[in-house]
Amino acid sequence: VEFALSEEQRQFQQVLRDFFVKEAPTELVREADRTETFPDAVWRKMVDLGLMSLGVPEEYGGTPTDEITLCIVNEEMARASGALAYAWIPTVQFGAKALTLYGTAEQKQDYLPRIVTGDLRMSMGLSEPDAGSDLAHLRTSAALRGDRWVVNGQKVFTTGADRSDYIITLVRVPGDDRGGLTILLVPASAPGVSIRPLGKLSGQATHTCETFFENVEVPEQNVLGTVGGGVKLIFSLLDAERIYNGANGVGIAQGAFDLARDYAAGRVQFGQPIIDFQAIGHALVDMHLRVEQARMMVYRSAWKMQQGLPCSMDASLAKIAGSEAGTQNAAAGMQILGGYSYMTDYPMERYYRESKLYEIVAGTNQIQRNIVLKHIKSQATS
Ligand SMILES: Cc1cc2nc3c(=O)[nH]c(=O)nc-3n(C[C@H](O)[C@H](O)[C@H](O)COP(=O)(O)OP(=O)(O)OC[C@H]3O[C@@H](n4cnc5c(N)ncnc54)[C@H](O)[C@@H]3O)c2cc1C
C-alpha cells in the first residue's frame, strides 16, 4: 500500500494552496459573499491555472487527472471559498465529466472546449420543492413536440443557475413510469426559463436559485445520455461526487485545524499560550485526528475508484467522515478562537457556516448512512 502522494500531486497541492492564498484571500472572499457578487477575476485566474480542464480529455483541450488529484483540488477549493467551489463543481466536476462519459461526439465538441476556456458554465437542476432526497418523485416534465422538448416545472436549490449557460435538468418524459427520468441540457437563457436567487447561509457569491420552466423549448439533441437513462447516469457519477464532497469537508477541517493551531500557539491568557492549557491542546489533537482519519478514507475511496474497484460503501463512508470532520473541526475551532472566531477577520466563522453544506448535498448524511447500513446488512451472516 502506497500512502504518500506522488511528487506531482504534492507539488500541485502546493501550487493550489499558494494560488488560493494569493488570489482568494479571506478579505476578498468575505467581500464577494457580503455583496453576493461572483469574483469573476478569480475565476478567470482559475481558468488560466487550468482548473476548468481537469478530467477533460486532451483532444478537447483538457488535462486527464487522477482521482486523488481531484480530491486535492476539492480540498483546497472548499478551504478557500465555498462560492468558488459551488461554481466549479457543477461545471467541471459534474458537467464536464457527464459530457465526457455520456455526451455525443457533437455535444463533446460543442461544450467541452468552452468549459476548458472558461466560456461555458453549468448548473445542476435536480432537486425540486417536493423531491429532494427522493428525486425519483420529481415532477418537472418534458414532452417532445416535433424536434423540440417542451419543459414545464420547477427546480429549487439550482446553484449558480443565474450565471450558468446550461442547466443540467432532470425531467420526467411521457411514458416514463419506471422512474428512469431524462437529463436535458436546458439553455439558461431560453425563453420561459426564470431564475430567482434565494437567501442563504454561506457562499452567497454564487447564488442558489429557484428555477422555473414555462413551455421552455429545448432542441431534441440536448438530451444527455439516453431518454429514460437520467437516473442511471446520475447514479453512475454519485460515488465520485460523494468522495469529492468528503474531500471538501476535509479541506475545511484542515483549514480550521491550521488556523486554530496557529492561533492557540500565539494567544496568551493567564501568562501562557492557550495551546498549553490541556483542554485546548487536546481539542487540537482531536481536530488533527479527524483530519487524518477522514483524509485517509477519502483518499482510499478515490484510489479504489481509480482502480475500477467497487467503492459505493467506501464513497458513502468517505462522504460522512469528510463532511463531519469539517463541521466538527469548524465548531471546535470556533471555541478555540473564542470571541475572535465570531468576527469576520478570521475565516473560522466562514468554515463554520460553509461546512454544514457538505453534510446536506450529494445525498444527505442520513441517506449515506442508509446506504452503508444496506451494505452492512447484506454482509450479515444470520
Ligand atoms: C446551498 C445548497 C446548494 C444546493 N445545490 C444544489 C444544486 O446545485 N442542484 C440541486 O439539484 N440540488 C442542490 N441542493 C439540494 C440538495 O441536494 C438537497 O438539499 C438534498 O438533496 C436534500 O434534499 P432536501 O433539502 O429536499 O431535504 P429532504 O429530502 O426533504 O430531507 C429532509 C431531512 O429528512 C432526511 N431524510 C429524507 N429521507 C430520508 C430517509 N430515507 N432516511 C433518513 N432520513 C431521511 C434528510 O436526511 C434530511 O435530514 C443544494 C442544497 C443546498 C442547501
The ligand as a MOL file (V3000), in Angstrom:
LIG
                    3D

  0  0  0     0  0            999 V3000
M  V30 BEGIN CTAB
M  V30 COUNTS 53 58 0 0 0
M  V30 BEGIN ATOM
M  V30 1 C -26.6600 25.5220 -0.5970 0
M  V30 2 C -27.2550 24.3580 -1.3090 0
M  V30 3 C -26.9030 24.1410 -2.6260 0
M  V30 4 C -27.5140 23.1280 -3.3410 0
M  V30 5 N -27.2240 22.9990 -4.6680 0
M  V30 6 C -27.9410 22.1410 -5.4230 0
M  V30 7 C -27.7990 22.1160 -6.8300 0
M  V30 8 O -26.9770 22.8360 -7.3990 0
M  V30 9 N -28.6060 21.3120 -7.5510 0
M  V30 10 C -29.5320 20.5010 -6.9640 0
M  V30 11 O -30.2330 19.7860 -7.6760 0
M  V30 12 N -29.6830 20.4780 -5.6090 0
M  V30 13 C -28.9090 21.2760 -4.8420 0
M  V30 14 N -29.0780 21.2950 -3.4740 0
M  V30 15 C -30.1090 20.4590 -2.8880 0
M  V30 16 C -29.5900 19.3100 -2.0560 0
M  V30 17 O -29.0810 18.3140 -2.8850 0
M  V30 18 C -30.7960 18.8440 -1.2050 0
M  V30 19 O -30.9910 19.8330 -0.2160 0
M  V30 20 C -30.5880 17.4880 -0.5970 0
M  V30 21 O -30.5910 16.5070 -1.5860 0
M  V30 22 C -31.6750 17.1670 0.4280 0
M  V30 23 O -32.9430 17.3910 -0.1020 0
M  V30 24 P -33.9940 18.3010 0.7210 0
M  V30 25 O -33.3110 19.5480 1.1000 0
M  V30 26 O -35.2460 18.4160 -0.0720 0
M  V30 27 O -34.2630 17.5150 2.0490 0
M  V30 28 P -35.2940 16.2990 2.2860 0
M  V30 29 O -35.0700 15.2330 1.2780 0
M  V30 30 O -36.6620 16.8580 2.4270 0
M  V30 31 O -34.7940 15.7700 3.6940 0
M  V30 32 C -35.0930 16.4570 4.9140 0
M  V30 33 C -34.4760 15.6500 6.0570 0
M  V30 34 O -35.0450 14.3090 6.0780 0
M  V30 35 C -33.9920 13.3720 5.9740 0
M  V30 36 N -34.4200 12.2100 5.1760 0
M  V30 37 C -35.0490 12.2160 3.9720 0
M  V30 38 N -35.2250 10.9590 3.5490 0
M  V30 39 C -34.6820 10.1370 4.4690 0
M  V30 40 C -34.5150 8.7230 4.6060 0
M  V30 41 N -34.9300 7.8810 3.6530 0
M  V30 42 N -33.8890 8.2460 5.7130 0
M  V30 43 C -33.4350 9.0800 6.6680 0
M  V30 44 N -33.5550 10.4410 6.6100 0
M  V30 45 C -34.1550 10.9440 5.5290 0
M  V30 46 C -32.8480 14.1050 5.2750 0
M  V30 47 O -31.6110 13.4730 5.5320 0
M  V30 48 C -32.9590 15.4850 5.8880 0
M  V30 49 O -32.3620 15.4960 7.1580 0
M  V30 50 C -28.4430 22.2730 -2.7180 0
M  V30 51 C -28.7460 22.4560 -1.3560 0
M  V30 52 C -28.1600 23.4840 -0.6620 0
M  V30 53 C -28.5230 23.6740 0.7850 0
M  V30 END ATOM
M  V30 BEGIN BOND
M  V30 1 1 1 2
M  V30 2 1 2 3
M  V30 3 2 2 52
M  V30 4 2 3 4
M  V30 5 1 4 5
M  V30 6 1 4 50
M  V30 7 2 5 6
M  V30 8 1 6 7
M  V30 9 1 6 13
M  V30 10 2 7 8
M  V30 11 1 7 9
M  V30 12 1 9 10
M  V30 13 2 10 11
M  V30 14 1 10 12
M  V30 15 2 12 13
M  V30 16 1 13 14
M  V30 17 1 14 15
M  V30 18 1 14 50
M  V30 19 1 15 16
M  V30 20 1 16 17
M  V30 21 1 16 18
M  V30 22 1 18 19
M  V30 23 1 18 20
M  V30 24 1 20 21
M  V30 25 1 20 22
M  V30 26 1 22 23
M  V30 27 1 23 24
M  V30 28 2 24 25
M  V30 29 1 24 26
M  V30 30 1 24 27
M  V30 31 1 27 28
M  V30 32 2 28 29
M  V30 33 1 28 30
M  V30 34 1 28 31
M  V30 35 1 31 32
M  V30 36 1 32 33
M  V30 37 1 33 34
M  V30 38 1 33 48
M  V30 39 1 34 35
M  V30 40 1 35 36
M  V30 41 1 35 46
M  V30 42 1 36 37
M  V30 43 1 36 45
M  V30 44 2 37 38
M  V30 45 1 38 39
M  V30 46 1 39 40
M  V30 47 2 39 45
M  V30 48 1 40 41
M  V30 49 2 40 42
M  V30 50 1 42 43
M  V30 51 2 43 44
M  V30 52 1 44 45
M  V30 53 1 46 47
M  V30 54 1 46 48
M  V30 55 1 48 49
M  V30 56 2 50 51
M  V30 57 1 51 52
M  V30 58 1 52 53
M  V30 END BOND
M  V30 END CTAB
M  END
